[in-house]
């Protein structure tokens, strides 16, 4: 397989074609234009010389000015792409040697509006580009690296014809070639444009047509050395007018204009553009293995017609080379250096540094000493960490923000990571608890939401880890075991910062999430202080690890993750272990072959994805802990109930934070957000393994035992669906005061809405087409001897219906919480009776109608029960009428 020169770095956002100028070559003595990229003709050179011949033809008025004339009185910054500055004018000097050569071009966000996903300290798109001279223009061309030809000319031509490059910009050349260096000048104002398509992101966020205003955009700074040229710009976006609010509520919610700027019609976005040198010799690529989780550089390889799979995946990793290759332990020639931005609060810098350098433990195992280094940026440093050659960690804030992100940019020829910038939002302060109040008590926000996660765009770990921290502090404070103003409370904050930094640094080292790692530690080990200090509370820092919070009186180890797990050592070994080229394939096969070890269990984001059609593996989860996720969720429900009970018993006291009680209520509900889907996916669940064919003999899919499926159903029916799980005193609910200093203050908390928000994801999962299909097909995955007593779909539907409508048996009063749950169940049954969900098996539809008919009979019988309140009678009558209408309706079959 060969790797062609025609590459580009794939952008995370749309690339937008803009203008980057070119200029005409001077006319030759015969009046013909010089070939593209050619040096100026002798006539052009003579025209700029002091002794021009009188017989020479007059200079072409359209020809560019001599180099020296253009940059007269300008100041030069020499480097990779030299920069010339004069007043508000900036030129780039494009060296002749750079024409038609690959380099990296990046655009990173240093300043933004601070809401709706538009934040500072974020990495933007990156491309592999080249400067190409075409006639009178210099083009900035993004090369297509997604499709790569073989070595023969026919393959190159075929791929070139099939897949286009992209023009990012073009502009006229501003000068004749330098008489010695043969370089040309271009006006750098092509960078004062929306090269990365930011206006599209603005439109998506606010539904307003913001445009870039080039006249009020400017250059803020420039820095260049032998490897990089970086220019910081201040781009002005505006819109002529804001639309008037609609007279009536829109059926589709319309986002409000930006609320974080003085005038929503105008704001500035800071962008740091970098032109960076790529290695003359690409790093040796390392092929990825699906049994471990690494970010990859992917492309389609057309070098062979008979390959079963033309997709190639290179591991993304930094280049590490030993100073002393013969030494068992050696420092690297160039360590992986992370710069702590000067905007990181001083009190957190030690924790950030500890999170970075913790990874040295894994590199020491494979022979590298001090492979990962942390450096503090000085307050007077002349570089911006958002350029393309400083891996960095920066703090950022926003009006609605709560996450950390650890993306990286790699050389697509090899997967070599060239830059990485970790953005960390300030979600650890006590003021961040307001976010918990606003999110947790808003109607419809308490339930499980799908965490659709593509890491290069977003990572929830910092926000969720901070909520874990606040929940733990609330529980311990309610028990009287922690003073929120104590050094112990400050230690909580620093511990979660270290944990989060370990996680994000892991991403920038090339590691993906591992959402099975938490299950490799047993519940007994979690109670062992010595074990958890030495090994952590999870098999990997790349999981979303919950706090190891004990029940009252329970023995417990460390509270949160403090060190790398077994999986982290394994993943680093695969990506970074020095291997001789002739031995690499066999050694990597041997390393990956350890995937059968229980401590190295692995599952990525797709395996853990939530929703009715999401993950089928009950062991692949976010924010669980221990080898029994079902027991973990039972414990979490107990902890939330304990917190609510203790806070209600305490009451309010003089000097309390007015939002304290509201925050505690929200915190308890947020901790249960993952419970419905995590428990419900045991029903019809399959445990998956990532073995390659013929390597282990293990089954790729192993059905969850019927006993465990029934246990999960029982937990949902007796725990999540039971009204006494959410029993609050009236005096507590009336004490949930809002912040009266805010105009958009919260309303009284609706507990039924919060509870239903938790219950409906479980209903969706249990009544989904995917669950129905897997339960119906479960016997097919089992030997005939094991099929006796298997869980059936009839049992699932019957158990669910009996639990939700249990009051109908005996004509008992139905509480408001239970009526809300019954309405949600009935709503879903009605919808499935009228229109079958895509993929719903016919047998499932038949069973749904069968049980709906029985429910109608139960409702009719209960409607005559004596002693029911008017509310219950009305609810039963309405339910019966709605269900009968659905049963009589003709089904719409898709």
N, C-alpha and C positions, 0 to 999 in steps of 0.2 A: 504494500500500500504506500502510495506517495502522497505527500501533502503539498498542494499547489501553493503558489505564492499569493494567489487571489483570495485574500481573506478580508473579513471585517468583523469587528466585535458587534455582537447582537445587542440592540438597544432594549432596555426595559420599557421604554415608551416609544411612541411613533417618532420616526425621524421626519423632519419637515424640510422640503427643498427650499433653499434660500439663495441669496446672492453672495458669491465670494469671487471676486473679480479676475479678469485676465487682461492682457494688453496686447496690442499689435506689436509684432516684431517690426523693426525698421525695414524699409524697402531697400533692396539691393540696388546696385548700379543699373541693373536692367529694369528696375521698377517692379520686380517680382517679390512677393512676400517670402520671408524665410520659412523654412520648415518648422512645425511646432517644436518648441523646446530648443531650437538652434540658437547659437550665439549671435549677437548683432553683426550685421554685415560690415565690411570695411568702411562703407560710406557712412553708416551710422556712427561708427567709432570716430571717423575723421571729423564728423560734424561737431562732436563734442570736444575735440582736441584744440589746442591753442594755435596750430598751424594748418588750418583747413585750406585745402587747395582752392584757388579762385576758380579753377576749371570744374570743380565738383558741382553736381546738380544741387539745387536748393533742398534743404532738409524738409522731409515730409512733416507738415504741421500736425498731423495726427499721431506722429511717433511720440513715444514717451520721453519725458525729460531725462537728461543725464542723471545718474544715481546721485552724484554729489549735489546737484541742484535741489533735488527733492528733499534731502535730509540736511540741508544747510541750517545750522544753528540747532539741530535736533540732538538729543542725548541718546547714546546707544547703551543698551543692555545686552551684552554679548552672551551667547549660549546656544542651545540646541536649535531654536529658531530665534535669531536675534530680534530684539524689539527696539524701535526708534520712537522717541516721544518728543513732541514740540507743541507747547501749549495744550490744546485739547485734541490734537491730532496724534494718532498712533499708527505706526506702520509695522508690518512683519517683513523681515528679510528672509525670503524663501531660498535656501541654498540650492544650487544646481544639483548637488549630490542627493538631495531629498526627493527630487522629482521621480515619480513612479516607484517610490520605495514605501513599504508598509510602516506605519507608525500608529500609535494609539491616540485617539482624540476623545476626551471626556468632558462632560458638563455636569457639575455638582451644584446643589442648591445650598447657598450659605445664608440666605435670608428669604423669608416668605411671609404669608399672611397669618399663620398660626392657628388655622382651623380647617376642618373638613379634609384632612389628609394633606394639606399644603403647609409643610413645616420646614424650618431651617435644619441645617446639618444633615441633609439627605443626599445620598448618591443618586445622580441622575443617569442618563444613558451614556454608553460608550460605544465607540465604533473602531474597527481597524480601517484606517483611511490611507489615502495617498494623495499627494499634490500631483495633478496632471495638467500639463499645458496643452490646450486645444485652441489653435489659432491665436486669437487675441485674448484669450481667457486663461486664468488658472482655476481649475476646478478642485474642490475638496470632495473626493469621491469615497463613499463608504463601500468597501469591498464585500462581496457576498461570500461568506464563509460557511453557509449552511449546506452547500452542495459542492463536492470536491471531485475533480476528475482524476483519472489515472495518469500515467507518465506519457502515454502516447499522444501524438498531436490530434488524432481523431477524437479521442475522449475529451481533450481540452476544448476543442472546438464545439463538440456537442453540448457540453455543460455550459460553456460560455453563451451559446445561442439560446439555451433553455431558460437560464436564470440570470436576471439582471442585477447589476450593481445599483446603488442609489446615489444621486447627487445631493449632497447636503448644502453646498454653496458654490458660487462662482463669482468672480469679480475681475475687472480689468487690471492688468499690471500697471503699477503706478510709476515705474522708472525703467530706463534702459538697464541692461545688465551691468553689474559692477565690473569695471575693467579688469580686475584681477580675480575676484572670487566667482564671477559669472552669476552671482545671485541677483534676484530682482525683488523689488519692494511691492507689497500689496497693502492697500488701506485696510487696517484691522477693523474698520467699522462693520464689516460683515458679521462680526460677533455681537453687534448690538441689534440682534434679530432673534426671532423665536426659533432657534435651530432645533430645539428639542420638543417643540410642540406643546409648550406649557399652556398656551391659550386653550387647548383642548381639555386639559385637566381643569382649568378654571371654569370652562363651560360645563363640564361634567359635575363640578362641585356646586356651582351657583346658578346654572342655566342662564347665564348672561354672556353676551358676545364681547368678551374682553379682547382688545387688540394691543399689540406692542406699539408703543409710541417711541420711535427711534430718535426723534428730535430731543426728547427729554431723558434719554438713556445715556449712560456715560461709562468710561473706564475708571475704576477706583484704584487699581494697583496692577503692577506687572512684576513677575519674577522669572528669571531664567538662569539655567546653568547648563552643563554639558549634556544633561539627560532629559531636561524638561523645560518647557516654556508655559507659564501659567498666567492668565490674565483674569482679574476679578472685575466683573461688570455689574452695573446697577441698572436693571431693565425696568422701564416704566410701562405698566399695563393700565389701560383705561377703557371706559365705555362712555358713550355720549350721554346716556340717560339711564335711569333705573325705572323699571316698569312700575306702574301703580299697583297696589295690592288688589287682588280680585274682589269683586263685590260680594261674591258668594264663595263658600269653600270649594276648592277644586277637588274633583274625585281622585286626582293624582296629586299627592303633596308636592308643593313647589318649595325648594329650599330658599331661605331668606338670603339677601345679599350679605357680603362679608360684614361681620359685626365687630371685628377687631381692629379696624382702621378708622381714622377720623372721618373720611368720606369714602363711601363704598364705590364711588366711581373711579377711584385712583389709588394705586399702591405700587410699591417697588418690590422687585424680586432680585436677590443677589445670586449671580451665577459665576462660578469659577470654571473657566475653560482651560483645559490643559492639552498641550501637544507633547507627548512623551515618547522617548526612544524605546523601541522594542529590541530584544536581544538579537545580535547578528546571528548567533547560533541558537535556535530554539531549544528549550529544555527537552530532555528525553521524556516523551509522553508515557503515561502509565494507564493501562486499560482498567476501567471500573469493573467491579463484581457486584451483582445484585444482592449478594448475601450480606453486604455491608452498606452503609449509607454515606455516600460522598456526593457533593455537588459535582456536576460533570459538564464538560464542553462537548456538545453533541453535533454531529454532522452526518450527512449522507455520503457514503463513499462509493463512487462509480468506477473504482479501479478493477473490479472483477464482476463478471456477469453471473457467476455461479454461486455467489455468496447467499446463504439462506436469509441473512439479515444484513442489509446495507448500512444500517445505523451503527455509528461508532461513538463510544462514550469514553472520553478522557477524564481521569480524575483531576479536579481542580486542586492545586497544591502550590505552595511556595517552593522556590528553588533553594535547596539546602545542600551544601557540599562541605565535607570535613576539611579543616585546615591540615590535619594529619590523617590521611586515609587509612594508614596502618594502625592507628591507635584505637583501642576498644572504646574509649570515651574522648571525644575531641570537640572543641568549639567549632562552630561553622565559620566558613569564610565570611559570610554575611548573615548575621542573625535576622530573624523576623522581628522587626522593631515596631512597637505600637507607641504612638505619641499621645500622651494625655493632654488634651486641649486645655489652654489656660482658663477656659470658661467652666471647668469642672469645679464644684465647690471644694474648698480646701479640706473640709472635714471628711469628704468621701474619697480623697485621692489614695489613701493607704489601702482602702478596700478595693478600689479599682485596680491598683497595682497588684494586689494579692490575687485577684481574679485572673489577671493576665499571666503572671509568672507561675501559677499553679500548673499550667500546661507543660512546664519544663520536666515535671515528673514523668510524663509519657515519652518525651523525647530522650531523656536519659536512658530509658529502657532500650532504645535502639541506637545508642552510641553518641548522642549529641549533648554537649554540655552548654548551658545557657543559650539554647536555640531560640528562645523567646525572651525579648527584652522590653522593658517599659521605660520610656523616657518622658520627662515632664517638659512641655513647651514653656519656654521663658516668656514672661510678660512682655518683653521687648523684642521677641523673635520677629524676623522679617518675612516669615512664610506663613501661608494659610494651610491648615491641615486638610482643607477640602481640595487641595491640588492632587494630582494623580501619582505622586511618589512619596506620600506620607500616610502610612496606615495609621489610623487615629481613632480616638474615642472622644466624643463631644457630647455635652449636655445640650438639651433643647427644651423649650417650654411651649405650650400652646393652650388655647382656651378650652379645648375638648380632647386633649391628647393623653394617651396612656399606653405607650409601647416602647420597645427598643428594637433596633434593626441592625443586622450585621451583614450587609452585602459585600461582594467583592467583584473585581473586574480581572479577567484573565486573558492571556494570550491565546487566541483560538487555535494557533498552530500546535500548541502543546498542552494547554490547560494550566500553564504557569500563572499563578496569581500575581498581579502587578500592583494592585492597590486594594485597600479595604478601609472603609470608614464606618465605625459603629456609632449610631446615634442613640442616645439614652435620654428618654424623657424624664422629667423630674416628678416621678410618681411615688417617691418614697417619703416625701415630707408629710407632716401632719395635715397640712392644708389640702393634700390630695384626697383626704377622706371625704371631702365634699363631693368628689366624683362618685364615690360609692353611694352616697345618699341620693344623688340625682339619677344615677343609673338604676339603682336597686329598687327604688320606690315608684318609679314611673310605670304607668299601666302598660302591661305587655312586655316589660323588659326583664322580668325576673326569670322567665323560662330559658331553657337552653337555646342558644342561638348557634347557628352553624358557624364554625370557625374555619371558613374556607381559607386555607393557608397556602400561599406561595411565598416561600421565605424571602426571596429577593424583593418582594413588595412590602411585606409586613410580618411582624412577629409579635404575638400577644404575650410572650413570657414575662416581660418586665411588669406590665400592667397587672397580670394575674398573680404574679409573685408578690407584688405589693399588696394586693387584696388579701392574699393568704397571710401576709405579715400582719395586716390590720385586723383580720379575723382572729388570729392567734393572740394578738395583744388585747383585743376586746374580751376574749374568753379568759385569759389569765388575769386581766384587770378585774373582771367580774368575780373571779374566785378570790381576789385579794392577794394574788401571787406576783403581781407586777405593777409598779408605779410608772405611768406613762412618761413621767419626767425624769426617770432614773437613768443611770448609766446602763443598766440592763436593757432598757428600752432602746437606747442609742445603739447598743450592740446588736439588737434585732435588725435595725435598719442597715448597719454595715454588713451584717451577715447576708442579707438578701441581696445587697448590691454586689458583693463578691460572687454569690451564686449566679446572678444574672450576667455579670461580666464573663464568668467562665463559660456560660452558655453561648453568649454572642461571639466571644473570641473563638469558640469551637466552630461556629459557622464560618468565620473568616479564615479559619485554617482548612476549610473545605468540608466540614462534617454537617450532614443533614440531621434532622430530628430523629430520635429513636424513642417511639412511644410504647415500647414493650419493656424498656430497661427497668422501670419501677417494679415490675413483677418478678424480677430476679432476686429480690431481697425478701426473705420470709418475715411474717409478722413477729416471730420470736426474735429474729435478728434486729428488727426495728426497736425492740425493747432493751437491747444490749448496748450500753453506753460505750464500752470498749470497742465493740464491732463497728458501730456507726462512726466513731471518731476515726478509725483506721480506714474504713471502706466507704463511708458515706451512707446515705439512706436510699440510694438508688444505684442501679448498674451503670448509669450515665448521667452526666450533666446536660446531655442533649435531649433528655426527656423534659416534659413540663412536670416538675416534681412538686407535690403538695408538701405542706408542713407536717412533720411527724408529731402531731398534737395529741396528747394522751387524754383519755377519759379521766374523770376525777378519781384520784387514787391509783391510777394505772402506772406501772413502771414503764419508763420510756428512755430511749437513747437520745442522740442529738436531735434538735428540733428541725433543722434544715440541712440541705446538702452543703458540705464544706470542702469536698475533694473529688477528684476524678474517680470514675467507676471502671470496672473491668472492661466494659465495651469501649470506653474512650481510649484506653491503652491499645486495644486491638485495632481500632479504626486508624489511629495515628501510625501504628506499625505498618499497616497495609499501604498507606499513602506515602510514608516518608522513609521507610527503612532503606538504607543504602544497599543496592543489589547489583551485582555484576550483570551486564546485559545478557550474557549467555545463560545465566541462572534465573533471570527475573521471572519468566513465565512459570517455572516449576515452583519457585519460592512463593510467589503470590498465590498459586493454587493451594499450597500447603497452608499459608496463613488463612485464606478464606475458608479452607476446609474445617477450621475450628468452629464454624457456625453452629454445629450441633451441641456445643457446650452450653448448658443451661444459663450460665452467667452472661452469654453473648447473644441472647435473644434480641431480635431487631424487627421493628415495624416503622414505616415512615408515615408522612401526613395522609397519604391516600388510604392507608390501612386504618387510620384512626378517625377519618372524616365522619362527621355526624350527619343527622338527618334521616328521614325514613328510608332513603335508598343508599345510605352511607355504609360505614364499616360493618363487617359481619363478624369480626374477631373481638370477643369480649375482653381479651387481654391487651388490646391496643387502644390506649386511652390517654387523654390529657388530664393531668392533675388527679391521679390516683396514687396509691402507695401500697406496697406489699404484694404478696403473691395471690391475694384473693380480692379482686376489685369489688365483688359483691359485698363482702364483709366490710370493706373500706367504706362503701357508701352507707351501709347501715350505721357505721360508727359516725360518719359525718352528720347524718340526720340526728343522732343522739347529741352531738356537740352543738348543733344549731338550736335544738330544743332546750338544752341546758343553758345556753347563752340567753335565750329569750326568757326563760323562767327566772334566772338570776337577776336580770335587769328589771323585770316586772316586780320582783320581790323587793328590790332595792328602792324603787321609786325615784322621784326627782329630788335633788337637793340644791340648796342655795349655792350659786356659783357654777352650776353645771353648764356645759355647752348646750345652747338651745337645740342644736341638731343632734345631740348625743343619742337620744332614744331612737330617733328616726334612722340614724346611721347604723345602730346595732341591729335594728330590724332588717335593714337592707343587707347588711353584712351576712346575716344568717341565711337569707334567701339566696344571695349570690353563691354561697358555698354549696348550695344544692343544685346549682344550675346544670351541672353535668350529670346529675343523678338519673334523670328519666331515661335518657338514651343509653347511658352506660349499663343500666340494669336491664332495660328492655331488649338490648341486642343479644343478651343471653338466649332469648327465645328465638329459635331458628339460627342460632349462632354457629360459626365454624371457626375453630382455631387454625390459623395458617402458619406454615413454615416456608422458608425461602431456599430449600434445598434444590440443587441442580439435579436434573434427571440422572439416575443411576449412581448417585454418590452416597446415599444413606439408606434408601429403602423406606424412609418415613413417608407417610401420606401427606400430600400437599394440603389437604383439607381434612380436619378431624372434627366431626359434629360434637357439639357440647352435649354432655350426657342429659338424658331426660330428667334425672333427679335435679341437676343444677338449673335446668330450664324451669322446672316447677318451683324451685326455691326462689328464682327471680320473680316469677309471677306472684308468688305469695308475698314477697317483700313489697311489690307494687300495690297489691290489693289491700294489705294490712298496714302498710306504712304510708306510701305516697298518696293513696286514694282515701285514707282514713281521715275524717274531719278532726279527730282529737290530736293528730300530729301537728295541727296548726291552731292551737287554742290560745287566744289572747284575751287578757282582761280588758273590759271596757275602759277602766281608768287609765290603762296603758295606752290604748289607741287614742284616747282624747288628749294625751300628753304629748303627742307627736307634733310639736309646733314647727312651723316653717321659719324661714329667715325673712322677717318682715321688712328688712332693709332692701330686699330685692323686689323689683316689679313683677318679674316672672317667677313668683314664689310657688312653692308646691301646695297642692290641695290636700285635704284629708286623705290618708292612706286607705286604699281599698284592698283589704286582705283577700276577699274572694278573687279579685283580679290577679293578685300576686300568686295565690295558690294555683289557680287555673293555668297561669303561665308556666308553672312547673309541671302540671299534670298533662297538658295537651301534647307535648312531645312524646310522652310515653304512649298516649292513645294513637298518635300518628304512626309510631313505629310498629305497634302491635297490629294495627289494621292495614299496614302497607302491603303492596303487592309482593315486594321482596321477601318479607317475613312469611307471607302465605305460601309462596313458592318453595322456600327452603323447608318449612315445616312439612308441607305435603310430600316433598321429595326426600325427607330425612331417612326413611327406610332404605332408599336406594344406596345410601352410603354405609349401611351397616350389614354385617353378615346376618344370615337368616336367624341364627341362634340369639342375636342381640335385639331382634325387632319386637320381641314381646314386651309390652308395657311402654312402648315408645310414645312420646308426647304427640298428640294429634292436633290438627287445626280445629277440629270440633271442640276439643278440650280447652284450647286457648280462647276461642270465642265465648264458650260457655262460662269459663272462669272469669273473664273480663266482664261480661254482661251481668253475671250474678253479683260481682263485687260492686260495680257501679250502681246497680239498681237494687241493692240488698233491702232497702226499706219497703219495697213492694211486697216482700214476703212477710205477711203479718200486718200490713197496712200501717206502718209506723210513720211518724212525722219525719219530714225531710228538711234538713237544715239548709240555710242559704248556700253554704259551701258545697254541699252535696248536690243541690239543684244545679249549681253552675257546672259541676263536673258532668252531671247527667245530660245537660244541654249540649255540651261539647261532644260527648259520645254519640248522642242522637244525631247531631249535625253531620258527623262523619259517616254514620250508618246510612242516613238518608242520601247523602251524596253518592255513596257506593251503590245504593239500590237503583238510583236513577241513571247514573253513568259510571260504568266500571272503570277503575283506574287503569292506565296503560300497563300492560303486563300482568294484570290480575288474572290468576288461573280461574277457569270456569268452575272448578270444584269449590274454590273459595267464594265465588259469587253465590253459588247454590247454598253454601253453609251460612253465609251472611243473611240471605233471605229467610232461611229456615229459622235462625235465631231471632231475626227481626219479627217474624210472625209470632213466635213464642213471647217476645217482649210485648207485642201489642195485646196479647191475651192477658199477660200479667198486669199491664196498665189498666185494662178494662176492669179486671177483677179488683184492683186496688182503688179504683175510683169510687167504689161504693163503701169503702172502709169508714167506720165511725170514728169521730174524735179528731179528724185531721183539721188543720188550720185552713183558712181560705187560701193562703199562699200555696200550700201543698196541693189542695184540690185543683186550683187553677193550673198549677204546673203539670199535674198528671193529665188533666183534660187537654191542655195544649200539646203535650208530648204525644198523646194517643192520636189526636187529630193529625198532627204533622207526620207521624209514622204511617198512619193509614193512607194518607195521600201519596207518600213515597211508594208504598206497597202496591197501590193501584196504578201508579204511573207506568208508562211504557219505558223500558230501558233504552237509553241511547248507547248503542254499541260502537266503539271506535275501532 
